[in-house]
Amino acid sequence: MASEWAEEADRQARAMTRDLTEGGKKKLFRVAYQKREARFMLRAGTLTTYFSAHDYNTARGMDWQRLRIDVLARARQKNVSREAETERAD
């Protein structure tokens, strides 16, 4: 059961990275699943955000959709703030 969950977690992390890449944010965003800590890590440029898998575990199982929404929303926030910083520098 645990290995099935880990395989699904890896698949979800790859899918989130693919979604970010397809959204035009090439080479700036990466989502990885860290088995040892049971958490997901979003690397957005030089910033890193962690999402504990335990926070998304419900009585019905893992809430993959909520995790994906949170990760993609955080990536969008970081992209918007990075664009604002770039505009201020210009």
Order of alpha helices (4+ residues) and beta strands (2+ residues): alpha-beta-beta-beta-beta-beta-alpha
